[in-house]
């Protein structure tokens, strides 16, 4: 009986020592987590519409966000060109920022757009009003900027 207790204590001590060794291999663990893509989609087929957060996103969404941010920057430049030709900024908040400083205008426009796009990406599977999710917001923002750039090009021609 005494040997069984001491053997159990010995195994318990070995288990306590194991986490220190695992912590030294954090780079391999992190790399495995990145490649495994375990939380890239809904894991329960019974409830695919449940609001969940995922760690990995499709490359399409990365391209969509980068393209939308580039369209945002193009919109800011075209706005300055249109204002230089006698146009007026219709957005009252952006008008105040333009009157303050052009750099502040660019920074606020860029940061607001980027933060909103990231929040929409994080909630791409969250349903709002039973029909819309973050992915719809991302695609809608992209479409909005495409239409806006098209309108501004028409004003410049």
ABEGO torsion letter per residue (X at the ends): XAAAAAAAAAAAAAAAAAAAAAAAAAAAAAAAAAAAGAAABBABAABAABBBBBABBBAAAAAAAAAAAAAAAAAAAAAAAAAAAGBBBABAAAAAAAAABAAAAAAAAAAAAAAAAAAAAAAAABBBGGABBAAAAAAAAAAAAAAAAAAAAAAAX
